[in-house]
Amino acid sequence: MSQNSHKFDVVISGAGPSGSKCAEILAKAGYNVALIEKDTTWRKPCGGGVSSRIFKYFPQLRKINPHRIKSIGMYSAEFDELKFSWESMRDDSIVMDRLELDTTIRNVAVDAGAHLFDNHLSYDFITKQGKNIGIKTKNASGSEEFIGKIIIIADGMSSKLAVKSGLRERWDIHELGLAKCAIMEGETSLDKRCIHVFFRPYKGYGWIFPISDTKFNIGCGTFEDANLKFNLNHIYEEFIRDPHIKKILSGQDYKTLWSAAYPLPAKGVKKNSLYGENIILIGDTAGFVSPISGEGIHPSIVSGKVAAETAVKALEEEYISKSILKGYRRDQNINKIIQNFKLKRSMVEFFYENDGENLSNMLKLANQNELFRETVVNMFLFNAAPSKEFFAKIKSFAANN
């Protein structure tokens, strides 16, 4: 096999939202950036829903007019329903096909000057005198080496590089969520401006997210110990054939355009595994996925942004070490995400007690109290942290009903 070597200021493995945002900022700052991706035509199995906060980071998305979402329908395991609209409160959320979303974000990075290397599989580090100085990749033509002053790992939770870096071990099955979803097409009476989330009696949830007037993303998954108790394919088929789901969709003979399954982190950020001497982990690779809701696009973008800003500081000072890259971990935005995820992780056992009884009581209470309802929606959609009173109200409701 032929072997070529390239030198860059920063080498980023993974061109999803976190890696692409990181590359964009570094390129705009004038640095030579390699953005390595194994397959830009791959679509991540994901609902594709994201709040309006994404426009802050990618105003370019407004120009392509993504599908707008103004409300949510949330359902307990018994299909108790809670509906909430934020139309008059904040900007619309959006739902996009992840292939289109990731491509748009990646193109922003390339337009900013990042060098994209598609169809390159990162599989190992280049090591010199005990230090990782670059990344080895494989492609159709052979192998290539990418040498950089700083290496940023953004190639997903299954990243080989994250483990080989020594920063973290492989994920345990109890630390994961397992999800399967599909993009379907057909006529339906589904409210095109509303997303639907269905909590299950086990640790897991399902969703129906409209993508357009005739397309929708549907899926479900498990997390933690439920991964070992339930077969993902079985619960997916059970979910999409449930009479309650069919009633919401109301149509017949939907065409499946695409379907896939994929694991995701379920216990929050690996806070002690975020950086090394000249390496930073971001996005799914580092666990930037919200427990319970599974929302990872926004926190991953934030992690990419902060990692880039930390790398710029290191490159400007021409001093790259753990002591300066520690700024990534200490950033207030990263700390805010870590603390938010920690709180949500502590809520899992509470919500799923007795086959989701507390989740059901939460939705019932939300239907009776407008302020409580807004707290529930902000918690699940916008990563807001609930107060201690929030849990006390659920317990009180359960005791009195």
ZATORDREN-746010 format. One record per residue (C-alpha): residue number from 1; residue in one letter; y, z, x. Coordinates in nm, 4 decimals. Example, Ala and Ser with C-alpha at 12.3 -4.5 7.8 and 13.67 -1.06 7.14 Angstrom:
2
- guvo  papa  v  w  u
- 1  a  -0.4500  0.7800  1.2300
- 2  s  -0.1060  0.7140  1.3670
end
This chain:
401
- guvo  papa  v  w  u
- 1  m  0.0000  0.0000  0.0000
- 2  s  0.3510  -0.0738  0.1155
- 3  q  0.5868  0.2178  0.1551
- 4  n  0.9654  0.2152  0.1335
- 5  s  1.2048  0.5006  0.1986
- 6  h  1.5433  0.5574  0.0320
- 7  k  1.8087  0.8178  0.1123
- 8  f  2.0317  0.9775  -0.1502
- 9  d  2.2529  1.2802  -0.1872
- 10  v  2.0496  1.3962  -0.4860
- 11  v  1.7075  1.2867  -0.6109
- 12  i  1.6291  1.3562  -0.9771
- 13  s  1.2742  1.3192  -1.1077
- 14  g  1.2863  1.2562  -1.4815
- 15  a  1.5382  1.0528  -1.6819
- 16  g  1.5254  1.2333  -2.0146
- 17  p  1.8348  1.4060  -2.1587
- 18  s  1.8533  1.6793  -1.8919
- 19  g  1.7934  1.4528  -1.5930
- 20  s  2.0247  1.1821  -1.7212
- 21  k  2.3102  1.4230  -1.7930
- 22  c  2.2663  1.5696  -1.4470
- 23  a  2.2730  1.2235  -1.2885
- 24  e  2.5814  1.1204  -1.4839
- 25  i  2.7904  1.4154  -1.3652
- 26  l  2.6808  1.3786  -1.0029
- 27  a  2.7482  1.0042  -1.0034
- 28  k  3.0947  1.0551  -1.1551
- 29  a  3.1651  1.3049  -0.8779
- 30  g  3.1007  1.0259  -0.6278
- 31  y  2.7534  1.1176  -0.5072
- 32  n  2.4632  0.8818  -0.4448
- 33  v  2.1993  0.9692  -0.7041
- 34  a  1.8427  0.8470  -0.7544
- 35  l  1.7181  0.8835  -1.1118
- 36  i  1.3403  0.8418  -1.1129
- 37  e  1.1490  0.7754  -1.4347
- 38  k  0.7799  0.6998  -1.4898
- 39  d  0.8362  0.4895  -1.8031
- 40  t  1.1627  0.4305  -1.9876
- 41  t  0.9697  0.2838  -2.2828
- 42  w  0.7866  0.6130  -2.3451
- 43  r  0.8910  0.7995  -2.6577
- 44  k  0.8692  1.1770  -2.6494
- 45  p  0.6892  1.3193  -2.9561
- 46  c  0.9767  1.5095  -3.1130
- 47  g  1.1594  1.5332  -3.4437
- 48  g  1.4739  1.3936  -3.2832
- 49  g  1.7113  1.6265  -3.4666
- 50  v  2.0150  1.7629  -3.2849
- 51  s  2.3348  1.9361  -3.3922
- 52  s  2.6842  1.7905  -3.3691
- 53  r  2.7275  1.9675  -3.0339
- 54  i  2.5713  1.6633  -2.8705
- 55  f  2.8902  1.4636  -2.9323
- 56  k  3.0691  1.6977  -2.6918
- 57  y  2.8397  1.5807  -2.4123
- 58  f  2.7871  1.2235  -2.5286
- 59  p  3.0788  1.0893  -2.7337
- 60  q  2.9199  0.7464  -2.6796
- 61  l  2.6682  0.8342  -2.9515
- 62  r  2.9393  0.8078  -3.2172
- 63  k  2.9763  0.4370  -3.1441
- 64  i  2.6128  0.3600  -3.2308
- 65  n  2.6480  0.5417  -3.5636
- 66  p  2.3346  0.7615  -3.5567
- 67  h  2.1777  0.8818  -3.8808
- 68  r  2.3878  1.1694  -4.0137
- 69  i  2.2493  1.4952  -4.1524
- 70  k  2.4515  1.7293  -4.3745
- 71  s  2.1951  1.9782  -4.5065
- 72  i  1.8581  2.1425  -4.4585
- 73  g  1.5680  2.2403  -4.6808
- 74  m  1.3593  2.5279  -4.5429
- 75  y  1.0239  2.6270  -4.6924
- 76  s  0.8000  2.9309  -4.6524
- 77  a  0.4217  2.9107  -4.6254
- 78  e  0.4135  2.9407  -5.0072
- 79  f  0.6763  2.6634  -5.0309
- 80  d  0.9557  2.8946  -5.1415
- 81  e  1.2620  2.6791  -5.0840
- 82  l  1.6014  2.7447  -4.9286
- 83  k  1.8630  2.4695  -4.9260
- 84  f  2.1866  2.4815  -4.7327
- 85  s  2.4645  2.2279  -4.6740
- 86  w  2.7220  2.2466  -4.3938
- 87  e  2.9127  1.9362  -4.5035
- 88  s  3.2422  2.1229  -4.5460
- 89  m  3.1873  2.3626  -4.2528
- 90  r  3.1145  2.1534  -3.9439
- 91  d  3.0485  1.8026  -3.8208
- 92  d  2.7245  1.6315  -3.9188
- 93  s  2.4056  1.6840  -3.7257
- 94  i  2.2093  1.3708  -3.6381
- 95  v  1.8500  1.2487  -3.6254
- 96  m  1.7549  0.9699  -3.3872
- 97  d  1.4409  0.7999  -3.2702
- 98  r  1.3900  0.9680  -2.9325
- 99  l  1.3392  0.6331  -2.7643
- 100  e  1.6868  0.5215  -2.8738
- 101  l  1.8463  0.8592  -2.7993
- 102  d  1.7004  0.8887  -2.4492
- 103  t  1.7834  0.5262  -2.3682
- 104  t  2.1448  0.5745  -2.4761
- 105  i  2.1859  0.8895  -2.2684
- 106  r  2.0140  0.7293  -1.9685
- 107  n  2.2414  0.4252  -1.9871
- 108  v  2.5445  0.6542  -1.9701
- 109  a  2.4129  0.7855  -1.6376
- 110  v  2.3503  0.4351  -1.5053
- 111  d  2.6964  0.3203  -1.6153
- 112  a  2.8387  0.6177  -1.4259
- 113  g  2.6722  0.4901  -1.1075
- 114  a  2.3308  0.6578  -1.0946
- 115  h  2.0517  0.4406  -0.9506
- 116  l  1.7606  0.4181  -1.1961
- 117  f  1.4100  0.3637  -1.0619
- 118  d  1.1867  0.2884  -1.3598
- 119  n  0.8053  0.2806  -1.3572
- 120  h  0.7986  0.5280  -1.0697
- 121  l  0.5548  0.8173  -1.1025
- 122  s  0.6606  1.1229  -0.9016
- 123  y  0.3487  1.2874  -0.7635
- 124  d  0.4349  1.4908  -0.4530
- 125  f  0.7035  1.6099  -0.2158
- 126  i  0.7978  1.4768  0.1238
- 127  t  0.7834  1.7772  0.3539
- 128  k  0.9411  1.8260  0.6945
- 129  q  0.9130  2.1465  0.8970
- 130  g  0.7946  2.3329  0.5888
- 131  k  1.0836  2.2165  0.3707
- 132  n  1.0665  1.9731  0.0777
- 133  i  1.3128  1.6978  0.1636
- 134  g  1.2218  1.4315  -0.0885
- 135  i  0.9833  1.2929  -0.3497
- 136  k  0.6897  1.0556  -0.3221
- 137  t  0.6393  0.8078  -0.6052
- 138  k  0.3846  0.5471  -0.7070
- 139  n  0.4604  0.2163  -0.8760
- 140  a  0.3009  -0.1235  -0.9296
- 141  s  0.4084  -0.2381  -0.5825
- 142  g  0.2774  0.0614  -0.3924
- 143  s  0.4472  0.3861  -0.2982
- 144  e  0.8069  0.4780  -0.2243
- 145  e  0.9851  0.7787  -0.0813
- 146  f  1.3140  0.9204  -0.2028
- 147  i  1.4840  1.1581  0.0391
- 148  g  1.7665  1.3795  -0.0826
- 149  k  1.9762  1.6785  0.0163
- 150  i  1.9025  1.8315  -0.3251
- 151  i  1.5981  1.7661  -0.5437
- 152  i  1.6186  1.8205  -0.9188
- 153  i  1.2999  1.8333  -1.1250
- 154  a  1.3422  1.7135  -1.4827
- 155  d  1.0124  1.5386  -1.5536
- 156  g  0.8872  1.7546  -1.8393
- 157  m  0.6816  2.0659  -1.8939
- 158  s  0.3746  1.8964  -1.7428
- 159  s  0.5586  1.8312  -1.4168
- 160  k  0.3355  1.8201  -1.1110
- 161  l  0.6364  1.8701  -0.8862
- 162  a  0.7374  2.1962  -1.0545
- 163  v  0.3995  2.3458  -0.9678
- 164  k  0.3873  2.1964  -0.6166
- 165  s  0.7344  2.3337  -0.5474
- 166  g  0.5912  2.6840  -0.5735
- 167  l  0.8667  2.7842  -0.8164
- 168  r  0.6281  2.8257  -1.1083
- 169  e  0.2607  2.8044  -1.1970
- 170  r  0.1030  2.5814  -1.4586
- 171  w  0.1769  2.6839  -1.8150
- 172  d  -0.0839  2.8958  -1.9858
- 173  i  -0.2023  2.7743  -2.3284
- 174  h  -0.0405  3.0834  -2.4854
- 175  e  0.2982  2.9782  -2.3448
- 176  l  0.2908  2.6399  -2.5175
- 177  g  0.3552  2.4730  -2.8466
- 178  l  0.1411  2.1750  -2.9488
- 179  a  0.2990  1.9187  -3.1779
- 180  k  0.1985  1.5910  -3.3380
- 181  c  0.4359  1.3611  -3.5193
- 182  a  0.4816  1.0089  -3.6471
- 183  i  0.7584  0.7707  -3.7434
- 184  m  0.6794  0.6247  -4.0832
- 185  e  0.8441  0.3593  -4.2949
- 186  g  0.8544  0.3061  -4.6689
- 187  e  1.0493  0.3661  -4.9874
- 188  t  1.1005  0.7324  -5.0718
- 189  s  1.3192  0.9564  -5.2872
- 190  l  1.3749  1.1814  -4.9853
- 191  d  1.7354  1.3001  -4.9532
- 192  k  1.8470  1.0840  -4.6611
- 193  r  2.1065  1.3386  -4.5468
- 194  c  1.8741  1.6390  -4.5457
- 195  i  1.6141  1.7578  -4.2945
- 196  h  1.3145  1.9583  -4.4168
- 197  v  1.1414  2.2364  -4.2179
- 198  f  0.8157  2.3939  -4.3364
- 199  f  0.6996  2.7259  -4.1920
- 200  r  0.3236  2.7667  -4.1927
- 201  p  0.1079  3.0784  -4.2526
- 202  y  0.0032  3.0551  -3.8852
- 203  k  0.2387  3.0383  -3.5878
- 204  g  0.3718  2.6936  -3.6441
- 205  y  0.5889  2.4729  -3.8595
- 206  g  0.6183  2.1199  -3.9924
- 207  w  0.9111  1.8881  -4.0534
- 208  i  1.0346  1.5752  -4.2252
- 209  f  1.3477  1.4244  -4.0670
- 210  p  1.4958  1.1031  -4.2141
- 211  i  1.5935  0.8493  -3.9471
- 212  s  1.7319  0.5835  -4.1816
- 213  d  1.7139  0.4903  -4.5490
- 214  t  1.3533  0.3738  -4.5062
- 215  k  1.2240  0.5552  -4.1960
- 216  f  1.1432  0.9201  -4.1332
- 217  n  0.9902  1.1395  -3.8638
- 218  i  0.7136  1.3691  -3.9881
- 219  g  0.5132  1.6167  -3.7856
- 220  c  0.3833  1.9670  -3.7370
- 221  g  0.2551  2.1950  -3.4664
- 222  t  0.1297  2.5322  -3.3510
- 223  f  0.2330  2.7666  -3.0743
- 224  e  0.0979  3.0539  -2.8657
- 225  d  -0.2365  3.1982  -2.9883
- 226  a  -0.2446  2.9600  -3.2862
- 227  n  -0.3076  2.6773  -3.0382
- 228  l  -0.6623  2.8093  -2.9911
- 229  k  -0.7275  2.8864  -3.3571
- 230  f  -0.6351  2.5513  -3.5101
- 231  n  -0.7120  2.1890  -3.4361
- 232  l  -0.3853  1.9957  -3.4099
- 233  n  -0.5210  1.6757  -3.5627
- 234  h  -0.6691  1.8660  -3.8558
- 235  i  -0.3560  2.0606  -3.9415
- 236  y  -0.1454  1.7439  -3.9062
- 237  e  -0.3628  1.5566  -4.1568
- 238  e  -0.3637  1.8595  -4.3854
- 239  f  0.0140  1.8821  -4.3642
- 240  i  0.0994  1.5189  -4.4411
- 241  r  -0.1499  1.5131  -4.7309
- 242  d  -0.0337  1.8402  -4.8871
- 243  p  0.0725  1.7886  -5.2530
- 244  h  0.4059  1.9623  -5.1845
- 245  i  0.4818  1.7191  -4.9019
- 246  k  0.3794  1.4190  -5.1112
- 247  k  0.6070  1.5421  -5.3880
- 248  i  0.9046  1.5588  -5.1502
- 249  l  0.8361  1.2107  -5.0145
- 250  s  0.7240  1.0731  -5.3538
- 251  g  0.6374  0.7274  -5.2190
- 252  q  0.3079  0.5527  -5.1529
- 253  d  0.1491  0.3502  -4.8729
- 254  y  0.3754  0.4491  -4.5867
- 255  k  0.3433  0.2403  -4.2740
- 256  t  0.2973  0.4390  -3.9507
- 257  l  0.5152  0.2757  -3.6845
- 258  w  0.4262  0.5215  -3.4094
- 259  s  0.2385  0.8482  -3.3647
- 260  a  0.1692  1.0814  -3.0731
- 261  a  0.1083  1.4427  -2.9706
- 262  y  0.2560  1.6464  -2.6879
- 263  p  0.2825  2.0055  -2.5578
- 264  l  0.6139  2.1870  -2.5209
- 265  p  0.7232  2.5250  -2.3812
- 266  a  0.7224  2.7955  -2.6489
- 267  k  0.8310  3.1157  -2.4773
- 268  g  1.1724  3.0253  -2.3450
- 269  v  1.3217  2.9698  -2.0014
- 270  k  1.1281  3.0533  -1.6861
- 271  k  1.4309  3.2419  -1.5577
- 272  n  1.2752  3.3398  -1.2247
- 273  s  1.1650  2.9837  -1.1523
- 274  l  1.4902  2.7908  -1.1795
- 275  y  1.5826  2.7196  -0.8178
- 276  g  1.4632  2.7219  -0.4586
- 277  e  1.6088  2.6435  -0.1190
- 278  n  1.7168  2.2925  -0.2213
- 279  i  1.5372  2.2453  -0.5561
- 280  i  1.6485  2.3023  -0.9161
- 281  l  1.4324  2.2902  -1.2315
- 282  i  1.5967  2.1795  -1.5575
- 283  g  1.5081  2.0799  -1.9150
- 284  d  1.1545  2.1184  -2.0480
- 285  t  1.0356  2.1629  -1.6896
- 286  a  1.2103  2.5009  -1.6821
- 287  g  1.1416  2.5977  -2.0441
- 288  f  1.4740  2.5062  -2.2066
- 289  v  1.3163  2.4827  -2.5529
- 290  s  1.4085  2.7295  -2.8260
- 291  p  1.1230  2.9564  -2.9450
- 292  i  1.0395  2.9259  -3.3169
- 293  s  1.2576  2.6200  -3.3863
- 294  g  1.1392  2.4106  -3.0898
- 295  e  1.4869  2.2595  -3.0460
- 296  g  1.5259  2.1532  -2.6851
- 297  i  1.7643  1.8594  -2.6628
- 298  h  2.0890  2.0575  -2.6548
- 299  p  1.9784  2.3382  -2.4181
- 300  s  1.8199  2.0811  -2.1870
- 301  i  2.1453  1.8864  -2.1686
- 302  v  2.3319  2.2091  -2.0887
- 303  s  2.0833  2.2874  -1.8114
- 304  g  2.1344  1.9388  -1.6639
- 305  k  2.5112  1.9767  -1.6767
- 306  v  2.5137  2.3173  -1.5075
- 307  a  2.2615  2.2049  -1.2436
- 308  a  2.4845  1.9073  -1.1609
- 309  e  2.7943  2.1256  -1.1315
- 310  t  2.6031  2.3644  -0.9040
- 311  a  2.4818  2.0735  -0.6901
- 312  v  2.8349  1.9322  -0.6625
- 313  k  2.9596  2.2672  -0.5325
- 314  a  2.6796  2.2829  -0.2762
- 315  l  2.7428  1.9267  -0.1593
- 316  e  3.1183  1.9838  -0.1351
- 317  e  3.0643  2.2896  0.0801
- 318  e  2.7937  2.1076  0.2781
- 319  y  2.5828  2.4196  0.2479
- 320  i  2.2616  2.3896  0.0478
- 321  s  2.0501  2.7007  0.0141
- 322  k  1.9086  2.9409  -0.2415
- 323  s  2.2190  3.1544  -0.2165
- 324  i  2.4474  2.8780  -0.3435
- 325  l  2.1997  2.7241  -0.5904
- 326  k  2.1731  3.0702  -0.7440
- 327  g  2.4963  2.9781  -0.9190
- 328  y  2.2871  2.7701  -1.1603
- 329  r  2.0905  3.0739  -1.2734
- 330  r  2.4013  3.2930  -1.2891
- 331  d  2.6087  3.0505  -1.4958
- 332  q  2.7244  3.2088  -1.8214
- 333  n  2.5969  2.9172  -2.0306
- 334  i  2.2504  2.9384  -1.8778
- 335  n  2.2477  3.3157  -1.9246
- 336  k  2.3531  3.2740  -2.2859
- 337  i  2.0605  3.0388  -2.3494
- 338  i  1.8150  3.2705  -2.1721
- 339  q  1.9259  3.5734  -2.3744
- 340  n  1.9225  3.3766  -2.7004
- 341  f  1.5695  3.2531  -2.6344
- 342  k  1.4579  3.6019  -2.5363
- 343  l  1.5777  3.7354  -2.8692
- 344  k  1.4070  3.4559  -3.0613
- 345  r  1.0873  3.5145  -2.8711
- 346  s  1.0932  3.8790  -2.9796
- 347  m  1.1264  3.7607  -3.3397
- 348  v  0.8060  3.5568  -3.3431
- 349  e  0.5636  3.8400  -3.4150
- 350  f  0.7971  3.9801  -3.6795
- 351  f  0.8370  3.6551  -3.8689
- 352  y  0.4701  3.5614  -3.8683
- 353  e  0.3324  3.8994  -3.9749
- 354  n  0.0821  3.8825  -4.2618
- 355  d  0.0675  3.5036  -4.2768
- 356  g  0.4437  3.4577  -4.2570
- 357  e  0.5381  3.7253  -4.5102
- 358  n  0.8646  3.8132  -4.3353
- 359  l  0.9610  3.4469  -4.3112
- 360  s  0.9016  3.4136  -4.6831
- 361  n  1.1094  3.7249  -4.7571
- 362  m  1.3849  3.5938  -4.5327
- 363  l  1.4126  3.2735  -4.7369
- 364  k  1.4020  3.4622  -5.0667
- 365  l  1.6789  3.6921  -4.9506
- 366  a  1.8821  3.3957  -4.8254
- 367  n  1.8690  3.2449  -5.1728
- 368  q  2.0335  3.5602  -5.3071
- 369  n  2.3016  3.6074  -5.0423
- 370  e  2.5282  3.3273  -4.9186
- 371  l  2.6319  3.4970  -4.5937
- 372  f  2.2708  3.5806  -4.5109
- 373  r  2.1763  3.2204  -4.5874
- 374  e  2.4342  3.0930  -4.3410
- 375  t  2.2994  3.3321  -4.0756
- 376  v  1.9476  3.1935  -4.1253
- 377  v  2.0643  2.8343  -4.0879
- 378  n  2.2795  2.9117  -3.7831
- 379  m  1.9842  3.0871  -3.6209
- 380  f  1.7378  2.8036  -3.6683
- 381  l  1.9661  2.5043  -3.6256
- 382  f  2.2460  2.6169  -3.3995
- 383  n  2.0808  2.8824  -3.1799
- 384  a  2.3024  3.1636  -3.3117
- 385  a  2.1734  3.5149  -3.2438
- 386  p  2.1189  3.7336  -3.5524
- 387  s  2.2274  4.0976  -3.5598
- 388  k  2.0071  4.4061  -3.5959
- 389  e  2.1243  4.4273  -3.9568
- 390  f  1.9635  4.0906  -4.0190
- 391  f  1.6154  4.2301  -3.9580
- 392  a  1.6924  4.5520  -4.1406
- 393  k  1.7827  4.3546  -4.4516
- 394  i  1.4500  4.1671  -4.4411
- 395  k  1.2563  4.4918  -4.4057
- 396  s  1.4535  4.6517  -4.6876
- 397  f  1.3936  4.3506  -4.9098
- 398  a  1.0188  4.3678  -4.8415
- 399  a  1.0106  4.7395  -4.9237
- 400  n  1.1887  4.6905  -5.2559
- 401  n  0.9915  4.3882  -5.3788
end
